[in-house]
Amino acid sequence: MTQDLLIIGIDGGATKVSGWTAERKEDGTFELGDLNVQKKYSEYDYYNPEFKPVDIKIQLKEMEEGIHLTDEEKRQGIAYMYATADVIIELVKANSGKKALIGIGMPGLKTKDRRGISALANGPRMPEYASIIENRIMLNDVSLASPIHHLGSDADYCGLGEEYSSQGQFRGVENSYYLGGGTGVADALKLKGQLVPFDNIKPWMAKAWEMKAESGKSLERYCSAAGIQSIYSEYSGIPVTELNQQEIYAPQIMEKAIQGEEGAVKTMKDISHYLAELLFERISTLYAGSTNQFEFVNPARAQLISRHPYLGTLLDHIIIGQRLGDYLEASRGKNQMWEPMIRHLGELISENENLTKEFKQHYLKGNTFNENRIVLSKLREAPAMGAAVDAWLSREG
């Protein structure tokens, strides 16, 4: 039965969709196949590079009262959905004779049946997402093992990927926090040996994108590839479009900082500072409860409560993944990102008079942060892996 199934994990992003096949091993772990298919939304005639999303307040209101798609949204949505369907079609046709079991991770708030997208800050709403993809797949003579069960979040899928991949860093630990930085930012938690979705702990822990730095920017800006580039754009005065044309991304910004360029130096200083602040907020909240260290991007969001079921938790390690993990790895020994982050994290812990000796001994080595408590994930495709795993786990549903 399982030999006739083709498990596919889809990672939908802001500009493209990426799909992988996955294989379930006898020990219950998963591995991605060798074939990866990607489609850019801009490859489709329906795509409008100047597309402007409907105001998010209207989107949220219409989630309750009924969604009214604009003509522009409908066209843009077709580009997104057709790209996803075509990735699946190509993967299946390269593995002829198998029925597809599909998991899809997409940003945005999902419809009540979880098969569509009812609000998306930087793109079109697509309430019929799964149905339109299924129709296009079937018109191309591709068989599904079962309908697309639901759409998931890339953050939850990063956690699933780290738990079920043979290379995953959640494997074999009781308590760990994952921070992934790609186009956006992904948070995942494993506590008492179980994955704990952030949506389930909203009253006492916020997602990284919800929290605001003193600069007024979301912490997502300091953890994501696009965010790092946007901060450098502000400091340097060079528009993001121009940076893209010149292929100046986080690695190039880091090299400019090493050379002493002022805008790049300021950018790297901000990144390492706020990464340390975020990681401190995570470990201190888990151990002692939130002190509401950060304000929220949405001022109407309820303050965090200090009591929760996991008080006293000390993390086995912190995982940093996706491109952010790659950047930190590349920064070691250059006194950029990694070393300043470790220094500031050590200062935040050692200088805090409210944290216990137990907490400090666990996270510090002398007066500095114990670097061994941070591991950098090699699982770049964690969201696609998690989507594939979720498809397998949901197949009876």
DOKEFI-690513 format. One record per residue (C-alpha): residue number from 0; residue in three letters; x, y, z. Coordinates in Angstrom, 2 decimals. Layout:
N
- i, aa, east, north, up
- NUM, ALA, X, Y, Z
...
end
This chain:
397
- i, aa, east, north, up
- 0, MET, 0.00, 0.00, 0.00
- 1, THR, 2.63, 2.57, 1.05
- 2, GLN, 4.84, 1.63, -1.94
- 3, ASP, 2.02, 2.84, -4.23
- 4, LEU, 1.77, 6.19, -2.44
- 5, LEU, 3.78, 9.25, -3.38
- 6, ILE, 4.03, 11.53, -0.35
- 7, ILE, 4.50, 15.17, -1.37
- 8, GLY, 5.29, 18.14, 0.83
- 9, ILE, 4.56, 21.63, -0.49
- 10, ASP, 6.10, 24.80, 0.93
- 11, GLY, 4.22, 27.85, -0.37
- 12, GLY, 5.98, 31.18, -0.01
- 13, ALA, 5.54, 34.82, -0.95
- 14, THR, 7.08, 34.56, -4.43
- 15, LYS, 7.21, 30.85, -5.28
- 16, VAL, 6.06, 27.38, -4.32
- 17, SER, 8.45, 24.49, -3.73
- 18, GLY, 7.59, 20.79, -3.61
- 19, TRP, 9.46, 17.66, -2.56
- 20, THR, 8.67, 13.97, -2.46
- 21, ALA, 9.25, 12.25, 0.88
- 22, GLU, 9.78, 8.67, 1.94
- 23, ARG, 8.75, 7.13, 5.24
- 24, LYS, 11.40, 4.86, 6.73
- 25, GLU, 10.85, 1.69, 8.76
- 26, ASP, 11.90, 3.47, 11.96
- 27, GLY, 9.11, 6.06, 11.45
- 28, THR, 11.40, 8.87, 10.30
- 29, PHE, 11.07, 10.60, 6.94
- 30, GLU, 13.57, 11.61, 4.29
- 31, LEU, 13.08, 13.95, 1.37
- 32, GLY, 13.56, 12.52, -2.11
- 33, ASP, 16.07, 13.82, -4.64
- 34, LEU, 13.51, 15.58, -6.80
- 35, ASN, 12.54, 19.17, -6.01
- 36, VAL, 10.21, 21.21, -8.25
- 37, GLN, 9.75, 24.96, -7.89
- 38, LYS, 7.45, 27.38, -9.67
- 39, LYS, 7.49, 31.16, -9.39
- 40, TYR, 4.08, 32.81, -9.38
- 41, SER, 5.50, 35.35, -11.83
- 42, GLU, 5.75, 32.56, -14.46
- 43, TYR, 1.96, 32.81, -14.92
- 44, ASP, 0.17, 35.39, -17.06
- 45, TYR, -2.38, 35.92, -14.28
- 46, TYR, 0.35, 37.26, -11.98
- 47, ASN, 0.52, 41.01, -11.40
- 48, PRO, 3.86, 42.24, -9.95
- 49, GLU, 2.11, 45.45, -8.83
- 50, PHE, -0.63, 43.57, -6.94
- 51, LYS, -1.76, 45.30, -3.75
- 52, PRO, -3.55, 43.17, -1.11
- 53, VAL, -6.91, 44.19, 0.29
- 54, ASP, -6.46, 46.12, 3.55
- 55, ILE, -5.89, 43.57, 6.31
- 56, LYS, -8.62, 45.11, 8.50
- 57, ILE, -11.15, 44.51, 5.71
- 58, GLN, -9.85, 40.97, 5.26
- 59, LEU, -10.30, 40.20, 8.95
- 60, LYS, -13.78, 41.74, 8.97
- 61, GLU, -14.84, 39.74, 5.92
- 62, MET, -13.62, 36.52, 7.54
- 63, GLU, -16.64, 36.86, 9.82
- 64, GLU, -19.14, 38.49, 7.46
- 65, GLY, -18.30, 36.80, 4.13
- 66, ILE, -15.36, 37.14, 1.75
- 67, HIS, -15.79, 39.34, -1.33
- 68, LEU, -12.83, 38.72, -3.62
- 69, THR, -11.77, 41.53, -5.93
- 70, ASP, -11.10, 40.73, -9.61
- 71, GLU, -7.41, 41.44, -8.97
- 72, GLU, -7.37, 38.91, -6.12
- 73, LYS, -9.04, 36.27, -8.27
- 74, ARG, -6.41, 36.63, -10.99
- 75, GLN, -3.48, 36.73, -8.59
- 76, GLY, -4.90, 33.75, -6.73
- 77, ILE, -5.03, 31.70, -9.93
- 78, ALA, -1.27, 32.23, -10.37
- 79, TYR, -0.65, 30.98, -6.81
- 80, MET, -2.95, 27.98, -7.10
- 81, TYR, -1.90, 26.93, -10.60
- 82, ALA, 1.77, 27.12, -9.57
- 83, THR, 1.08, 24.80, -6.63
- 84, ALA, -0.92, 22.36, -8.76
- 85, ASP, 1.77, 22.32, -11.46
- 86, VAL, 4.50, 21.51, -8.91
- 87, ILE, 2.42, 18.53, -7.77
- 88, ILE, 1.69, 17.41, -11.35
- 89, GLU, 5.37, 17.52, -12.27
- 90, LEU, 6.42, 15.54, -9.18
- 91, VAL, 3.77, 12.87, -9.76
- 92, LYS, 4.55, 12.48, -13.46
- 93, ALA, 8.21, 11.98, -12.58
- 94, ASN, 7.07, 9.10, -10.32
- 95, SER, 4.56, 7.46, -12.66
- 96, GLY, 1.90, 5.08, -11.46
- 97, LYS, 1.64, 6.35, -7.90
- 98, LYS, -1.24, 8.07, -6.14
- 99, ALA, -0.33, 11.35, -4.46
- 100, LEU, -0.73, 12.11, -0.78
- 101, ILE, -0.30, 15.87, -0.45
- 102, GLY, 0.53, 18.16, 2.46
- 103, ILE, 0.64, 21.92, 1.90
- 104, GLY, 2.03, 24.67, 4.10
- 105, MET, 0.92, 28.20, 3.25
- 106, PRO, 1.05, 31.52, 5.09
- 107, GLY, -2.17, 33.29, 6.02
- 108, LEU, -5.26, 32.61, 8.09
- 109, LYS, -7.19, 29.56, 6.99
- 110, THR, -10.91, 29.12, 6.25
- 111, LYS, -13.09, 27.21, 8.71
- 112, ASP, -12.63, 23.96, 6.77
- 113, ARG, -8.84, 24.70, 6.71
- 114, ARG, -8.73, 24.06, 2.95
- 115, GLY, -8.57, 27.70, 1.89
- 116, ILE, -6.94, 31.01, 2.83
- 117, SER, -9.24, 33.69, 4.20
- 118, ALA, -6.68, 36.38, 5.06
- 119, LEU, -3.17, 36.99, 3.75
- 120, ALA, -1.24, 40.15, 4.55
- 121, ASN, 0.96, 40.13, 1.46
- 122, GLY, -1.07, 38.27, -1.13
- 123, PRO, -4.51, 37.35, -2.44
- 124, ARG, -7.17, 35.54, -0.43
- 125, MET, -7.87, 32.08, -1.82
- 126, PRO, -10.85, 30.48, -0.03
- 127, GLU, -11.10, 27.71, -2.68
- 128, TYR, -7.35, 26.97, -2.61
- 129, ALA, -7.43, 23.17, -2.14
- 130, SER, -10.46, 22.60, -4.41
- 131, ILE, -8.99, 24.51, -7.37
- 132, ILE, -5.66, 22.70, -6.99
- 133, GLU, -7.44, 19.32, -6.88
- 134, ASN, -9.42, 20.16, -10.03
- 135, ARG, -6.31, 21.19, -11.99
- 136, ILE, -4.48, 18.05, -10.81
- 137, MET, -7.31, 15.74, -11.88
- 138, LEU, -7.64, 17.46, -15.28
- 139, ASN, -4.00, 16.48, -15.81
- 140, ASP, -4.70, 12.79, -15.11
- 141, VAL, -3.04, 12.77, -11.71
- 142, SER, -4.68, 10.58, -9.05
- 143, LEU, -4.88, 11.55, -5.40
- 144, ALA, -4.77, 8.96, -2.63
- 145, SER, -7.19, 11.23, -0.75
- 146, PRO, -8.36, 14.85, -0.97
- 147, ILE, -6.05, 17.51, 0.46
- 148, HIS, -6.93, 17.23, 4.14
- 149, HIS, -6.06, 20.78, 5.21
- 150, LEU, -3.52, 23.57, 4.80
- 151, GLY, -0.96, 23.94, 7.54
- 152, SER, 1.36, 26.66, 8.80
- 153, ASP, 5.02, 26.69, 7.90
- 154, ALA, 5.92, 27.25, 11.57
- 155, ASP, 4.14, 24.09, 12.72
- 156, TYR, 5.61, 22.24, 9.75
- 157, CYS, 9.13, 23.31, 10.72
- 158, GLY, 8.49, 21.65, 14.08
- 159, LEU, 7.16, 18.47, 12.45
- 160, GLY, 10.12, 18.40, 10.08
- 161, GLU, 12.62, 18.71, 12.94
- 162, GLU, 10.79, 15.96, 14.86
- 163, TYR, 10.31, 13.39, 12.08
- 164, SER, 13.30, 13.94, 9.78
- 165, SER, 16.22, 11.58, 10.33
- 166, GLN, 18.33, 14.78, 10.50
- 167, GLY, 15.87, 16.64, 12.77
- 168, GLN, 17.13, 18.46, 15.84
- 169, PHE, 13.92, 17.91, 17.87
- 170, ARG, 14.64, 14.18, 17.86
- 171, GLY, 15.84, 12.75, 21.16
- 172, VAL, 15.21, 15.88, 23.28
- 173, GLU, 12.48, 16.70, 25.77
- 174, ASN, 12.46, 20.49, 25.62
- 175, SER, 13.55, 22.69, 22.75
- 176, TYR, 12.67, 25.92, 20.91
- 177, TYR, 13.04, 26.33, 17.14
- 178, LEU, 13.50, 29.66, 15.38
- 179, GLY, 13.56, 29.52, 11.60
- 180, GLY, 14.26, 32.52, 9.43
- 181, GLY, 13.55, 32.46, 5.69
- 182, THR, 11.18, 34.77, 3.82
- 183, GLY, 9.39, 35.14, 7.16
- 184, VAL, 9.98, 33.74, 10.63
- 185, ALA, 8.83, 30.42, 12.12
- 186, ASP, 8.55, 29.51, 15.80
- 187, ALA, 8.15, 25.93, 17.04
- 188, LEU, 8.31, 24.31, 20.48
- 189, LYS, 8.80, 20.85, 21.87
- 190, LEU, 7.96, 20.60, 25.57
- 191, LYS, 7.85, 17.52, 27.77
- 192, GLY, 8.57, 15.44, 24.69
- 193, GLN, 5.58, 16.75, 22.66
- 194, LEU, 5.29, 19.32, 19.88
- 195, VAL, 3.32, 22.31, 21.18
- 196, PRO, 1.78, 24.57, 18.49
- 197, PHE, 2.08, 28.28, 19.24
- 198, ASP, -1.63, 28.69, 18.56
- 199, ASN, -2.24, 26.58, 21.68
- 200, ILE, -0.13, 28.78, 23.97
- 201, LYS, -1.28, 32.21, 22.80
- 202, PRO, -2.20, 33.45, 26.31
- 203, TRP, 1.36, 33.10, 27.65
- 204, MET, 3.74, 33.14, 24.67
- 205, ALA, 3.58, 35.23, 21.50
- 206, LYS, 4.91, 34.45, 18.04
- 207, ALA, 8.04, 36.33, 16.99
- 208, TRP, 6.23, 38.32, 14.30
- 209, GLU, 3.69, 39.59, 16.87
- 210, MET, 6.32, 41.25, 19.06
- 211, LYS, 7.78, 44.68, 18.42
- 212, ALA, 11.33, 45.90, 19.00
- 213, GLU, 12.08, 49.35, 20.44
- 214, SER, 12.57, 50.48, 16.85
- 215, GLY, 8.85, 49.88, 16.26
- 216, LYS, 9.56, 47.05, 13.82
- 217, SER, 8.33, 43.48, 14.25
- 218, LEU, 10.98, 41.07, 15.53
- 219, GLU, 10.37, 39.20, 12.27
- 220, ARG, 12.48, 41.89, 10.57
- 221, TYR, 15.51, 40.87, 12.63
- 222, CYS, 15.12, 37.11, 12.09
- 223, SER, 14.17, 36.76, 8.42
- 224, ALA, 16.23, 37.03, 5.25
- 225, ALA, 13.93, 39.62, 3.72
- 226, GLY, 13.84, 41.56, 6.99
- 227, ILE, 17.62, 41.78, 7.28
- 228, GLN, 17.79, 43.10, 3.73
- 229, SER, 15.04, 45.68, 4.44
- 230, ILE, 16.89, 47.00, 7.52
- 231, TYR, 20.07, 47.42, 5.49
- 232, SER, 18.03, 49.18, 2.82
- 233, GLU, 16.92, 51.76, 5.39
- 234, TYR, 20.43, 52.32, 6.80
- 235, SER, 22.13, 52.46, 3.39
- 236, GLY, 19.42, 54.35, 1.52
- 237, ILE, 19.49, 51.74, -1.26
- 238, PRO, 16.00, 50.51, -2.30
- 239, VAL, 15.32, 46.78, -1.86
- 240, THR, 14.65, 46.44, -5.61
- 241, GLU, 18.15, 47.75, -6.29
- 242, LEU, 19.67, 45.44, -3.66
- 243, ASN, 17.97, 42.50, -5.38
- 244, GLN, 19.32, 43.59, -8.76
- 245, GLN, 22.83, 43.82, -7.29
- 246, GLU, 22.30, 40.49, -5.46
- 247, ILE, 23.03, 42.04, -2.06
- 248, TYR, 21.48, 39.80, 0.57
- 249, ALA, 22.37, 38.99, 4.18
- 250, PRO, 25.72, 37.24, 3.36
- 251, GLN, 26.87, 40.23, 1.29
- 252, ILE, 25.68, 42.65, 3.99
- 253, MET, 27.75, 40.71, 6.54
- 254, GLU, 30.86, 41.04, 4.33
- 255, LYS, 30.22, 44.78, 4.00
- 256, ALA, 30.01, 45.00, 7.82
- 257, ILE, 33.38, 43.22, 8.14
- 258, GLN, 34.80, 45.85, 5.78
- 259, GLY, 33.39, 48.55, 8.06
- 260, GLU, 30.59, 49.97, 5.88
- 261, GLU, 28.44, 52.02, 8.25
- 262, GLY, 24.98, 50.87, 7.12
- 263, ALA, 26.02, 47.22, 7.18
- 264, VAL, 27.68, 47.57, 10.61
- 265, LYS, 24.48, 49.08, 12.05
- 266, THR, 22.37, 46.33, 10.42
- 267, MET, 24.47, 43.48, 11.85
- 268, LYS, 24.51, 45.15, 15.27
- 269, ASP, 20.70, 45.33, 15.28
- 270, ILE, 20.32, 41.72, 14.12
- 271, SER, 22.56, 40.23, 16.81
- 272, HIS, 21.03, 42.47, 19.50
- 273, TYR, 17.41, 41.54, 18.80
- 274, LEU, 18.14, 37.87, 18.20
- 275, ALA, 19.64, 37.73, 21.69
- 276, GLU, 16.66, 39.65, 23.13
- 277, LEU, 14.20, 37.25, 21.48
- 278, LEU, 16.03, 34.11, 22.64
- 279, PHE, 16.23, 35.53, 26.17
- 280, GLU, 12.48, 36.21, 26.11
- 281, ARG, 11.86, 32.57, 25.11
- 282, ILE, 14.03, 30.89, 27.74
- 283, SER, 13.00, 33.22, 30.57
- 284, THR, 9.27, 32.96, 29.74
- 285, LEU, 9.42, 29.17, 29.74
- 286, TYR, 11.23, 29.10, 33.07
- 287, ALA, 9.65, 31.96, 35.02
- 288, GLY, 6.69, 33.26, 32.99
- 289, SER, 6.41, 36.29, 30.74
- 290, THR, 7.39, 39.78, 31.91
- 291, ASN, 5.88, 41.26, 28.70
- 292, GLN, 9.36, 42.28, 27.58
- 293, PHE, 8.07, 43.43, 24.18
- 294, GLU, 5.12, 45.48, 23.01
- 295, PHE, 2.91, 44.00, 20.30
- 296, VAL, 2.59, 44.95, 16.64
- 297, ASN, -1.18, 44.75, 17.21
- 298, PRO, -1.87, 47.03, 20.20
- 299, ALA, -5.20, 45.25, 20.77
- 300, ARG, -3.44, 41.93, 21.44
- 301, ALA, -3.95, 40.79, 25.06
- 302, GLN, -0.94, 41.02, 27.37
- 303, LEU, 0.75, 37.72, 28.14
- 304, ILE, -0.09, 36.02, 31.42
- 305, SER, 2.80, 34.87, 33.61
- 306, ARG, 1.40, 31.49, 34.68
- 307, HIS, 1.59, 28.47, 32.39
- 308, PRO, 1.84, 24.65, 32.66
- 309, TYR, 5.54, 24.49, 31.80
- 310, LEU, 7.00, 26.84, 34.44
- 311, GLY, 10.49, 25.74, 35.47
- 312, THR, 11.35, 24.39, 32.02
- 313, LEU, 15.01, 24.52, 31.00
- 314, LEU, 15.64, 23.89, 27.32
- 315, ASP, 17.94, 21.09, 26.20
- 316, HIS, 18.85, 23.36, 23.32
- 317, ILE, 17.69, 26.16, 21.03
- 318, ILE, 17.52, 25.34, 17.31
- 319, ILE, 18.08, 28.04, 14.71
- 320, GLY, 17.19, 26.99, 11.19
- 321, GLN, 16.57, 27.85, 7.56
- 322, ARG, 18.58, 30.73, 6.07
- 323, LEU, 19.00, 32.38, 9.48
- 324, GLY, 20.85, 29.25, 10.66
- 325, ASP, 23.05, 29.38, 7.54
- 326, TYR, 23.86, 33.05, 8.18
- 327, LEU, 24.81, 32.39, 11.80
- 328, GLU, 27.00, 29.46, 10.76
- 329, ALA, 28.78, 31.65, 8.20
- 330, SER, 29.26, 34.43, 10.77
- 331, ARG, 31.18, 32.35, 13.33
- 332, GLY, 34.66, 33.69, 13.94
- 333, LYS, 33.95, 36.99, 12.18
- 334, ASN, 32.61, 38.91, 15.19
- 335, GLN, 29.38, 39.43, 13.27
- 336, MET, 25.95, 38.06, 14.28
- 337, TRP, 27.08, 34.94, 16.19
- 338, GLU, 29.62, 36.36, 18.69
- 339, PRO, 27.71, 39.61, 19.46
- 340, MET, 24.49, 37.58, 19.90
- 341, ILE, 26.19, 35.16, 22.31
- 342, ARG, 27.74, 38.06, 24.26
- 343, HIS, 24.46, 39.96, 24.64
- 344, LEU, 22.54, 36.82, 25.58
- 345, GLY, 25.11, 36.11, 28.31
- 346, GLU, 24.78, 39.68, 29.63
- 347, LEU, 20.97, 39.50, 29.72
- 348, ILE, 21.13, 36.33, 31.84
- 349, SER, 24.05, 37.14, 34.14
- 350, GLU, 22.83, 40.68, 34.91
- 351, ASN, 19.24, 39.65, 35.64
- 352, GLU, 18.71, 39.60, 39.41
- 353, ASN, 15.34, 37.81, 39.27
- 354, LEU, 16.55, 34.61, 37.63
- 355, THR, 17.60, 31.69, 39.82
- 356, LYS, 21.03, 30.13, 40.22
- 357, GLU, 19.61, 26.98, 38.57
- 358, PHE, 18.65, 28.94, 35.45
- 359, LYS, 22.00, 30.71, 35.23
- 360, GLN, 24.03, 27.56, 35.73
- 361, HIS, 22.05, 25.83, 32.98
- 362, TYR, 22.54, 28.52, 30.34
- 363, LEU, 25.86, 30.11, 31.29
- 364, LYS, 29.43, 28.89, 31.14
- 365, GLY, 31.15, 31.21, 33.57
- 366, ASN, 29.56, 34.59, 32.84
- 367, THR, 29.03, 33.96, 29.15
- 368, PHE, 26.24, 32.10, 27.38
- 369, ASN, 26.99, 28.42, 26.82
- 370, GLU, 27.23, 28.19, 23.02
- 371, ASN, 26.50, 24.46, 23.16
- 372, ARG, 22.88, 25.31, 24.03
- 373, ILE, 22.37, 26.55, 20.46
- 374, VAL, 22.37, 24.16, 17.50
- 375, LEU, 22.09, 25.21, 13.87
- 376, SER, 19.73, 23.06, 11.84
- 377, LYS, 20.88, 21.60, 8.53
- 378, LEU, 17.26, 20.88, 7.56
- 379, ARG, 16.75, 23.74, 5.12
- 380, GLU, 13.54, 22.19, 3.79
- 381, ALA, 11.89, 21.73, 7.19
- 382, PRO, 8.50, 23.22, 6.09
- 383, ALA, 8.20, 20.88, 3.08
- 384, MET, 9.26, 17.93, 5.22
- 385, GLY, 6.67, 18.84, 7.86
- 386, ALA, 3.95, 19.19, 5.22
- 387, ALA, 4.76, 15.69, 3.93
- 388, VAL, 4.70, 14.28, 7.48
- 389, ASP, 1.36, 15.96, 8.19
- 390, ALA, -0.13, 14.50, 5.01
- 391, TRP, 0.90, 11.04, 6.22
- 392, LEU, -0.41, 11.59, 9.76
- 393, SER, -3.73, 13.00, 8.43
- 394, ARG, -4.34, 10.31, 5.82
- 395, GLU, -6.98, 8.54, 7.93
- 396, GLY, -8.77, 11.81, 8.66
end
